[in-house]
Amino acid sequence: MSETLIIILALLTGVLLGTIFFGGLWWTIQRGVSSKSPAVLFSASLALRIIIAIAGFYFVSHGDWRRLLTCLLGFLLARIFVTRLTVAQLRNIRIEQAARITEAGGL
């Protein structure tokens, strides 16, 4: 396999790992707010997300710092993407809540 293809695959794997990590964090926050035992949920989620991320970085890098750095770049790109997606989702939720309050005559 050519080095360029390996680097591209490392970047894509980093994006996947970041999406799993930060998407899992978003999922945990949404579920943890109404959970009966949020401490257990948050702890288990953190442990699972860290294990997946570290194992992914380990297998992608194969001891090559360039692969590791490229995978980390993909991970950070996924963080930006997931953050923008969740902020947009929060804006939509707030707009819907404001509309419901206005319809009910609350404001």
N, C-alpha and C positions, 0 to 999 in steps of 0.2 A: 504494500500500500504506500502511496506517495506521502511525503511529509505534509504537504498542503492538505490533503484529505484527512489525515489524522488530526491536524490542528482544527479543521472545520468541525470534525466530529467531537473533539474536545469542547469546542465552543457550544455546540448544540447540546451536548450532555450537561454542560454547566447551566444552560438555560433551563433544561429539564429539571435539574437538581434544585435550582433556585425557585422554579415554579412550584415544585413539591414543597420546599421548605416554607416559602412565604405564603403560598396558597394554603398550606396546612396551618400556618399561624392564623390566617384570616378565618379559616373554618373553626379553629379552636376558640377564637375570640367570640364568634357568633354563637357557638354552642355553650361556651363556658359561662356566659352571662346568665343563662337560665338553668344551668346544671345544678343538681343536688349536691354534688361534690366537685366544685370547680378546681380545687387544689390538685386532686388526683388527675383530672382531665388535662390541666395545664402541664403538670409534671410529666405525665406519660407522653403527651404530644411533643414536648420539648425533647425528651430523651429519644423518641422515635425519629423526629426530624433531624436531630444531630447525628444519630447513627447512620441514617440514610445519606446525609450530606458528606460525612467523613468517609464512609465506605465508597461513595461515588468518586470523590476526589482521589482516594487511594488507587482505585482501579483504573481511573482515567489517566492518572499521571505516569504510571509505570516507572517512576523514578526520574522522569524528565521534567525539569522545571518549566519548560516552555508549555508543555501540555497542562501542567498544573495552573500556571498563570492564565492560560487561555480559558480553562474551565472556570477559574475564579471570575474572569471577565464576564463569561456567560451567566454565571450565578448572579453577579451584580446587575447585569442587564435585566434579568428576570425580576430582581427586586424593584427596579424602576418601573417595569411593566405592571407588576402586581400592585404596587403602591398607587400608580395612576388609575388602575382599574377599580381598586377599592375606594379611592377618594371619589371617583365618579359615581360609584354605587351609593356611597354615603350621601352625596349631594342629592341624588334622586330620592332617597329615603326621606331626607329632610324636606324636600319640596312637596312630597306626598303628604307628610305629616302637617306641614303648614297649610296645605289645601284643605285637609280634613278639619283642622282647627278653625279655619276661616268659614268653611261651610257650616260648622256647628255654631257659629256666632261667637267664637271665643275671643276674637281679636277685634 
